[in-house]
Amino acid sequence: MKQGWSITIEGRTDRPLDPVAVLDRLQPHHPAVQGAGDVLAATVTVDATGALQAIEQAHAIVTAALKPARLAIETVEAMTERRQLAELGRSNAPDLVGIAEIASLAGTTRQRVFQMTANRGFPQPVLELAAGRLWSRPAVVSYLDRTADRRHSSLERKVV
């Protein structure tokens, strides 16, 4: 049974191309084109029974749109349209936290978090903005888990 596929082909051409002209030639296939100089990435939509058939169709379509230029393919990505829609619905923004969020995660005050962030083992901020520093949530949670485990172990030793 045929289904819709989104195929992205990336590579280098043997001559510089105008991405807008390539986009116009690919128009019947719901394209997206990026490129500069001899580097090109083209995404087209095709109907096929499987990934290999979809890649072959997309290759033929993109090759025809580039003539007389030739493309040396570096990467190919095949994705069903269903999966593409699911991917587009997910955020690709990193999960970041600031001082207030860290205080909430740690169950402590913002003042204590300022002290914690000065500790040698605390993760480095991912971003430093005028509004403050931001850290990776997974890195902070891992740090908090490790420090909680160490505190728990030292309490057990004191009790024994």
Number of C-alpha atoms within 10 A of each C-alpha: 6 10 14 17 25 24 25 22 22 21 17 18 17 13 12 14 17 15 20 13 12 22 21 12 16 22 12 11 16 12 19 17 20 15 18 12 13 15 18 23 20 22 23 25 23 22 18 18 12 15 19 11 14 25 23 12 18 26 20 11 16 24 14 15 17 18 10 10 14 15 21 13 14 11 10 16 12 19 18 20 17 12 12 13 11 10 12 9 9 8 8 8 6 11 12 18 19 18 19 14 16 25 18 12 14 17 11 12 13 17 11 14 20 13 9 16 17 11 10 8 10 16 18 15 17 12 13 10 7 6 7 10 15 19 23 17 18 13 16 21 15 13 15 17 13 12 14 13 12 12 11 11 11 11 11 10 8 7 6 5
